[in-house]
Amino acid sequence: MKQIQILRSVSHAVLLLVHLRKLLRTKRLDQKEKAMQDFESMLNIYSSATRVWLGKIVRNPLMSILQEPSLNLDLSS
């Protein structure tokens, strides 16, 4: 092989490695962004479900406290 062919082959190999690293980095970044979007959507679903559940659980005790006229909530006595 001539030296110019060897140099050309080495430069192509280096450029290929650089290009592959760039592709892997962008693929990893895209996967991370998609995972974050999925996480945020699931977090919104669970937070709304938790809010509804807590609303149901807390409603009865609060309503009984508010509607009971003879209830003494003074903690100092």
N, C-alpha and C positions, 0 to 999 in steps of 0.2 A: 504494500500500500504506500501511496505517496504520503508525505507528511501533511499536505493540505487536506487529504481525505480523512486522515486521523483527526486533525484539528476540527474539521467539519463534523465528524461523528461525535466527538467529545462535546462540542458546543451544542449539537442537537440533543444529546443526552441530558446536558445540564438544563437546557431550556425545557425539555420534557419534564424533568423533576420539579422545576420551578412552577410550571403550569399545573402539574398534578397537586402540588401543595396548595396552590391557590384554589383549585377546584374543591379539594377536601375541606379547606377552611370555609369556603362559601357554603358547601353542603352542610357542614357542622353548624354554621351560623343559622342557616335556614331551618334546620331541625330544632335548634334551640328556640328560635322565634315561634315556631309552630307549637312546640311544647309549652311555651309560656302562654300563648293564646288559648290553648286547651285548658291549661291550669286556671287561667283567669275566668274562662267561661264556666268551668266546674265550680270554682269558688263562688261565682255569682249565683249559680243554681243552689248550692248548699247554703249560702247565707240567706237567700230568700226563703228557703224551706225552713231554716232554723228560726227566722223571724216569725213566720207563720205559726210554727210549733210553740215558740215562746209566748206569742200572743194568746194562743188558746190556753196555755198552762197558767199564765199570770192573770188572765181576765177574771176568773171566778174569785180568787182571793181579793183582788183589788175591788171588785164590785161589792163583795160582802163587807169590806172595810168601809167603803164609801156609803153604802146604804144602811148600815147599822147605826142608828142614832144614839144608842146608849153605850157605844164602845168608847172606852177611855184609852187613848193612845199617848197619854202624858207619861214619858219615861222618867221624869224627875221624881215621881212619887213612889 
